[in-house]
Amino acid sequence: MQTPINIDPDYLRARLKALLAIPSPTGFTDEAVRYTARELERLGLEVKLTRRGAIRARRPGAAERPARAIVSHLDTLGAQVKALKDNGRLELVSIGHSSARFAEGARASIFSTKGIYRGTILPLKASGHTFNEEVDTQPTGWRHVELRIDALSRDRNDIVQLGIDIGDIVAIDPQPEFLDNGFIVSRHLDDKAGVAIMLAAIEAMQRGEIETPVDTYWLFTIGEEVGVGASAALVPEIASLVAIDNGTTAPGQNSDEFGVTLAMADQTGPFDYHLSKKLYDLCAEHGIRVQKDVFRYYRSDAASAVEAGHDVRTALLAFGVDASHGYERIHLHALMSVAKLVVYYTASEVQIERDSEEVSGLRGFTRQKVEPARQSLKADEPDES
């Protein structure tokens, strides 16, 4: 593909800001779905929703098969009311896997049958003037925090009168900051940044009238944080699925806040050899910075699709995130890099034509034949031959 890719950074930032402003913990994603679906329709795509709201948008290509899919998730971490406490506060359980360490001090919204209440998540011993050094020595965990409601709430009966009940969804404020140097700091960048990347890639393709050899499906799921992900969003035409999610920039990891991080494996095993190689080669061909990584404690929409029985090739493109599932930080450079790669990928020629059929014979099947490595000897090393 020779056409230069022009991702609009202002569009990408604007979509990310808008998405972060919409609370969407798993189980409370309707408004995020509505926003995203309307934007996809505005961009000219055919949009369909599953019963619960996963989005499947199709951009036609020259052929229907073997279709490609790009996926990210609209749901975020959050909490639910576990119990109404006698002191007028709320016990919480986490939605998704996050540490209560990051929840302490966070502002939050409680979605009750009588409306939205505001509050703060606090440790059980929050006042140093009362508990002295115990504020530093108390345990960390969801059993050791409570939500203080910003309403008259002195006991359990007051909570009942407010209309707050067990099971109500609690959304933690993202508190986003978009810095002039390109850094973006916020909660819930996982995976609203991935959604913004996909929208920016689509916008660039529509604006540039970029043609693709096969149909591309743009999938937005609503249950990734609890392990459901893309399990019910695929159609039989899809042969390959590329997930976009966060890469953990932490000690022992090779992810980076700049460029593309190509995940080679997560806790469910290796990603597809051929699809991952194709994505890596496209980075080299188009001058996109890329680094590889392996994640031990990580799963994505791709994993849930395969575990649900979809026989598709999978890969994972990541934007480096510092302090994932906490108060996260990313850089616009990574978002732009991933968006460019997505466009180059969807516009690239199909290499494995056999993938157009779900089941076929050996003819056209892939190879993983690698020539033996040959090490060149330095001048000062003896020739053992």
C-alpha positions as CSV (number, residue, x, y, z in Angstrom):
1,M,0.0,0.0,0.0
2,Q,1.6,3.3,-1.2
3,T,-1.0,5.8,0.1
4,P,0.3,7.6,3.1
5,I,-1.7,7.1,6.3
6,N,-2.8,10.3,8.0
7,I,-4.2,9.6,11.4
8,D,-5.9,12.8,12.9
9,P,-4.5,13.2,16.4
10,D,-7.1,15.8,17.3
11,Y,-9.9,13.4,16.3
12,L,-8.3,10.6,18.3
13,R,-7.9,12.8,21.4
14,A,-11.5,14.1,21.1
15,R,-12.9,10.6,20.9
16,L,-10.9,9.5,23.9
17,K,-12.0,12.5,26.0
18,A,-15.6,11.8,25.1
19,L,-15.4,8.1,25.9
20,L,-13.7,8.7,29.3
21,A,-16.6,11.1,30.2
22,I,-19.1,8.2,29.9
23,P,-19.1,5.8,32.9
24,S,-19.0,2.2,31.6
25,P,-18.1,-0.4,34.2
26,T,-18.9,-3.9,33.0
27,G,-22.6,-4.3,33.2
28,F,-23.3,-0.6,32.8
29,T,-22.2,0.0,29.2
30,D,-25.3,1.1,27.3
31,E,-24.4,4.8,27.0
32,A,-20.9,4.0,25.8
33,V,-22.4,1.6,23.3
34,R,-24.8,4.3,22.0
35,Y,-22.0,6.9,21.7
36,T,-19.7,4.5,19.8
37,A,-22.5,3.1,17.5
38,R,-23.6,6.6,16.6
39,E,-20.0,7.7,15.7
40,L,-19.6,4.5,13.6
41,E,-22.8,5.3,11.7
42,R,-21.6,8.9,11.2
43,L,-18.5,7.5,9.7
44,G,-20.6,5.5,7.3
45,L,-20.3,2.0,8.5
46,E,-23.0,-0.6,8.7
47,V,-23.6,-1.1,12.5
48,K,-25.3,-4.0,14.3
49,L,-25.6,-4.7,18.0
50,T,-25.9,-8.0,19.8
51,R,-28.7,-8.4,22.4
52,R,-26.6,-7.1,25.2
53,G,-24.9,-4.4,23.2
54,A,-21.6,-5.7,21.7
55,I,-21.0,-3.7,18.5
56,R,-20.2,-5.3,15.1
57,A,-19.5,-2.7,12.4
58,R,-18.7,-3.8,8.9
59,R,-16.6,-1.9,6.3
60,P,-16.9,-3.7,3.0
61,G,-13.9,-4.8,1.0
62,A,-13.4,-6.4,-2.4
63,A,-14.4,-9.8,-1.1
64,E,-16.4,-11.1,1.9
65,R,-13.9,-13.8,2.9
66,P,-11.5,-14.3,4.6
67,A,-12.7,-11.3,6.6
68,R,-10.6,-9.5,9.1
69,A,-11.7,-8.2,12.5
70,I,-10.3,-5.6,14.9
71,V,-11.6,-5.6,18.5
72,S,-11.4,-3.5,21.6
73,H,-13.7,-3.3,24.6
74,L,-15.9,-0.5,25.9
75,D,-16.3,-1.8,29.5
76,T,-14.0,-0.7,32.3
77,L,-13.2,-1.6,35.8
78,G,-15.6,-0.5,38.5
79,A,-17.4,-1.8,41.6
80,Q,-20.8,-2.9,43.0
81,V,-22.5,-2.3,46.3
82,K,-21.9,-5.5,48.4
83,A,-23.6,-4.4,51.6
84,L,-25.4,-1.4,53.3
85,K,-23.4,-0.8,56.4
86,D,-24.7,0.3,59.8
87,N,-22.5,3.3,59.8
88,G,-24.3,4.7,56.7
89,R,-21.5,3.7,54.3
90,L,-21.3,1.1,51.5
91,E,-19.2,-2.1,51.3
92,L,-18.0,-2.7,47.8
93,V,-16.8,-5.6,45.6
94,S,-14.7,-5.0,42.5
95,I,-15.9,-5.4,38.9
96,G,-12.9,-6.8,37.2
97,H,-9.5,-7.3,38.7
98,S,-8.1,-4.2,40.4
99,S,-6.4,-3.4,43.6
100,A,-8.3,-1.5,46.3
101,R,-5.0,0.3,46.8
102,F,-5.8,2.4,43.7
103,A,-9.4,2.9,44.8
104,E,-8.6,4.5,48.1
105,G,-9.3,8.2,47.8
106,A,-11.1,8.0,44.5
107,R,-14.3,9.9,43.8
108,A,-17.1,7.8,42.4
109,S,-20.7,7.8,41.3
110,I,-23.4,5.4,42.6
111,F,-26.2,4.6,40.1
112,S,-29.3,4.0,42.2
113,T,-33.0,3.6,41.3
114,K,-33.5,7.2,42.5
115,G,-30.7,8.7,40.6
116,I,-26.9,9.2,40.8
117,Y,-25.2,9.9,44.1
118,R,-21.6,11.0,44.5
119,G,-19.1,9.7,47.0
120,T,-15.6,8.9,48.0
121,I,-13.9,5.5,48.5
122,L,-12.0,5.6,51.8
123,P,-10.0,3.1,53.9
124,L,-11.9,2.0,57.1
125,K,-9.5,4.0,59.1
126,A,-9.3,7.3,57.2
127,S,-8.5,9.9,59.8
128,G,-5.0,10.3,61.1
129,H,-6.2,12.5,63.9
130,T,-8.2,9.5,65.2
131,F,-6.3,6.5,64.3
132,N,-2.7,7.9,64.3
133,E,-0.3,5.4,62.7
134,E,-3.0,2.8,62.1
135,V,-3.9,4.7,58.9
136,D,-0.6,3.4,57.5
137,T,-0.6,-0.1,59.0
138,Q,-4.1,-1.2,58.2
139,P,-4.5,-3.9,55.5
140,T,-5.2,-3.2,51.9
141,G,-8.1,-4.8,50.1
142,W,-11.7,-4.3,49.1
143,R,-12.9,-5.5,52.5
144,H,-10.8,-2.7,54.0
145,V,-12.4,0.2,52.2
146,E,-15.9,1.7,52.2
147,L,-17.8,4.3,50.1
148,R,-18.8,7.4,51.9
149,I,-22.0,8.8,50.3
150,D,-22.3,12.6,49.8
151,A,-25.8,12.6,51.2
152,L,-27.4,12.4,54.6
153,S,-26.5,8.8,55.4
154,R,-25.9,8.1,59.1
155,D,-27.1,4.5,59.2
156,R,-28.4,1.7,57.1
157,N,-32.0,3.0,57.1
158,D,-30.8,6.3,55.6
159,I,-29.2,4.4,52.8
160,V,-32.4,2.6,52.1
161,Q,-34.3,5.9,52.0
162,L,-31.8,7.2,49.4
163,G,-32.8,4.3,47.2
164,I,-29.3,2.8,47.1
165,D,-29.4,-1.0,47.2
166,I,-27.1,-4.1,47.0
167,G,-25.9,-4.6,43.5
168,D,-25.9,-1.0,42.4
169,I,-23.1,-0.1,40.0
170,V,-20.3,2.2,41.2
171,A,-18.2,4.0,38.6
172,I,-14.8,5.5,39.6
173,D,-14.0,8.9,38.2
174,P,-11.3,8.7,35.4
175,Q,-9.8,12.1,36.2
176,P,-8.1,12.5,32.8
177,E,-5.3,14.8,32.0
178,F,-4.1,15.5,28.4
179,L,-0.7,17.0,28.6
180,D,0.9,19.2,25.9
181,N,3.9,16.8,25.7
182,G,1.7,13.9,24.5
183,F,1.2,12.1,27.7
184,I,-2.3,11.2,28.8
185,V,-3.0,10.2,32.4
186,S,-6.3,8.8,33.5
187,R,-8.1,5.8,34.9
188,H,-9.9,3.5,32.4
189,L,-7.5,4.1,29.5
190,D,-7.8,0.3,29.3
191,D,-9.5,0.1,26.9
192,K,-11.1,3.4,26.0
193,A,-7.8,4.3,24.3
194,G,-8.1,1.1,22.2
195,V,-11.6,2.2,21.2
196,A,-10.3,5.7,20.3
197,I,-7.5,4.1,18.2
198,M,-10.1,2.1,16.2
199,L,-12.3,5.1,15.6
200,A,-9.3,7.1,14.5
201,A,-8.2,4.3,12.1
202,I,-11.7,4.1,10.6
203,E,-11.9,7.9,10.2
204,A,-8.6,8.0,8.4
205,M,-9.7,5.2,6.1
206,Q,-13.0,6.8,5.3
207,R,-11.4,10.2,4.7
208,G,-8.7,8.7,2.5
209,E,-11.1,6.4,0.7
210,I,-8.8,3.4,1.4
211,E,-9.8,0.2,-0.2
212,T,-9.3,-3.2,1.4
213,P,-9.1,-6.7,-0.2
214,V,-11.7,-8.2,2.2
215,D,-14.4,-7.0,4.5
216,T,-13.2,-5.7,7.9
217,Y,-15.3,-6.0,11.0
218,W,-14.8,-3.5,13.8
219,L,-15.9,-5.1,17.1
220,F,-16.5,-3.3,20.4
221,T,-17.2,-5.7,23.3
222,I,-18.8,-5.0,26.7
223,G,-17.5,-7.7,29.0
224,E,-13.8,-8.1,28.6
225,E,-12.9,-7.1,32.1
226,V,-14.8,-10.0,33.5
227,G,-13.5,-12.5,30.9
228,V,-16.4,-12.6,28.4
229,G,-14.9,-10.3,25.7
230,A,-15.3,-11.2,22.1
231,S,-16.9,-14.6,22.8
232,A,-20.2,-13.7,21.1
233,A,-19.3,-10.9,18.7
234,L,-17.8,-12.8,15.7
235,V,-19.4,-14.1,12.5
236,P,-18.2,-17.1,10.4
237,E,-16.7,-14.9,7.7
238,I,-14.0,-13.7,10.1
239,A,-10.7,-15.6,9.8
240,S,-8.4,-13.4,11.8
241,L,-8.9,-11.3,14.9
242,V,-6.6,-8.5,16.0
243,A,-7.2,-7.2,19.6
244,I,-6.2,-3.7,20.7
245,D,-5.5,-3.4,24.4
246,N,-2.9,-2.1,26.9
247,G,0.6,-3.3,27.2
248,T,2.1,-3.3,30.6
249,T,5.2,-1.0,30.9
250,A,6.6,-2.4,34.2
251,P,9.8,-4.1,35.4
252,G,10.4,-7.3,33.5
253,Q,8.3,-6.3,30.6
254,N,9.3,-5.0,27.1
255,S,6.3,-2.9,26.5
256,D,6.8,0.8,25.8
257,E,4.7,4.0,25.9
258,F,6.0,4.8,22.4
259,G,5.4,2.8,19.2
260,V,3.5,-0.5,18.9
261,T,3.9,-3.2,21.4
262,L,3.2,-6.6,19.7
263,A,2.2,-9.2,22.2
264,M,3.6,-12.7,21.3
265,A,1.8,-14.5,24.1
266,D,-0.4,-14.1,27.2
267,Q,-1.5,-16.4,29.9
268,T,-3.6,-18.4,27.4
269,G,-0.6,-19.2,25.2
270,P,1.1,-17.9,22.0
271,F,-0.8,-15.8,19.5
272,D,-1.0,-16.9,15.9
273,Y,2.5,-17.2,14.4
274,H,1.6,-16.1,10.9
275,L,-0.6,-13.1,11.9
276,S,1.9,-11.8,14.4
277,K,4.7,-12.1,11.9
278,K,2.6,-10.2,9.3
279,L,2.0,-7.4,11.7
280,Y,5.7,-7.2,12.7
281,D,6.7,-7.1,9.1
282,L,4.3,-4.4,8.3
283,C,5.9,-2.3,11.0
284,A,9.3,-2.7,9.4
285,E,7.9,-2.0,5.9
286,H,6.2,1.2,7.0
287,G,8.7,2.5,9.5
288,I,6.6,2.0,12.6
289,R,8.4,1.6,15.9
290,V,7.6,-1.8,17.4
291,Q,8.7,-4.0,20.3
292,K,7.6,-7.4,21.3
293,D,6.4,-8.6,24.7
294,V,5.0,-11.6,26.6
295,F,2.4,-11.2,29.3
296,R,2.1,-13.8,32.1
297,Y,-1.0,-12.4,33.9
298,Y,-3.0,-11.0,31.0
299,R,-5.9,-12.0,28.7
300,S,-7.8,-10.0,26.1
301,D,-10.8,-10.2,23.8
302,A,-8.8,-12.5,21.6
303,A,-8.5,-15.1,24.3
304,S,-12.2,-15.1,25.0
305,A,-13.0,-15.6,21.3
306,V,-10.8,-18.7,21.0
307,E,-12.0,-20.1,24.3
308,A,-15.6,-19.7,23.1
309,G,-14.7,-22.0,20.1
310,H,-14.0,-19.5,17.3
311,D,-11.3,-21.0,15.0
312,V,-9.7,-17.7,14.1
313,R,-6.1,-16.5,14.0
314,T,-5.5,-14.0,16.8
315,A,-3.0,-11.3,17.5
316,L,-2.7,-8.5,20.1
317,L,-1.5,-5.0,19.4
318,A,-0.9,-3.0,22.6
319,F,-0.2,0.6,23.5
320,G,2.1,0.8,26.5
321,V,0.4,1.7,29.7
322,D,2.2,2.5,33.0
323,A,0.4,1.4,36.1
324,S,-2.3,-0.7,34.3
325,H,-5.6,-1.1,36.1
326,G,-4.6,1.8,38.3
327,Y,-4.1,5.5,37.6
328,E,-2.8,4.8,34.1
329,R,-0.5,6.7,31.8
330,I,0.0,6.4,28.0
331,H,1.5,8.5,25.2
332,L,-0.2,9.7,22.0
333,H,2.7,8.4,20.0
334,A,1.7,4.8,20.8
335,L,-1.9,5.4,20.0
336,M,-1.0,7.0,16.6
337,S,1.4,4.1,15.9
338,V,-1.2,1.4,16.6
339,A,-3.8,3.2,14.5
340,K,-1.4,3.5,11.5
341,L,-0.6,-0.2,11.7
342,V,-4.3,-1.2,11.9
343,V,-4.9,0.7,8.6
344,Y,-1.9,-0.8,6.9
345,Y,-3.0,-4.3,8.1
346,T,-6.6,-4.0,6.9
347,A,-5.4,-2.7,3.5
348,S,-2.7,-5.4,3.0
349,E,-3.2,-8.3,0.7
350,V,-4.4,-11.6,2.0
351,Q,-1.6,-14.1,2.2
352,I,-3.4,-17.2,3.4
353,E,-6.2,-17.6,0.9
354,R,-7.1,-21.0,2.4
355,D,-8.5,-19.1,5.4
356,S,-11.6,-18.1,3.4
357,E,-13.0,-21.6,4.2
358,E,-13.5,-22.8,7.8
359,V,-12.4,-26.3,6.9
360,S,-10.5,-27.4,3.8
361,G,-7.7,-29.8,2.7
362,L,-4.0,-29.6,3.0
363,R,-3.6,-27.6,-0.2
364,G,-2.5,-24.0,0.7
365,F,-1.9,-24.8,4.3
366,T,0.7,-22.6,6.0
367,R,4.3,-23.6,6.7
368,Q,6.6,-22.8,9.6
369,K,9.8,-24.0,7.9
370,V,12.8,-22.2,9.2
371,E,16.3,-22.6,7.8
372,P,19.1,-23.6,10.3
373,A,20.8,-20.6,11.9
374,R,24.3,-19.9,10.8
375,Q,26.6,-17.9,13.0
376,S,29.4,-15.9,11.3
377,L,32.7,-16.3,13.1
378,K,34.8,-13.3,14.2
379,A,38.3,-13.0,12.9
380,D,39.9,-13.9,16.3
381,E,37.7,-17.1,16.8
382,P,39.2,-20.4,15.7
383,D,37.6,-22.3,12.8
384,E,36.5,-25.6,14.4
385,S,36.2,-27.3,11.0
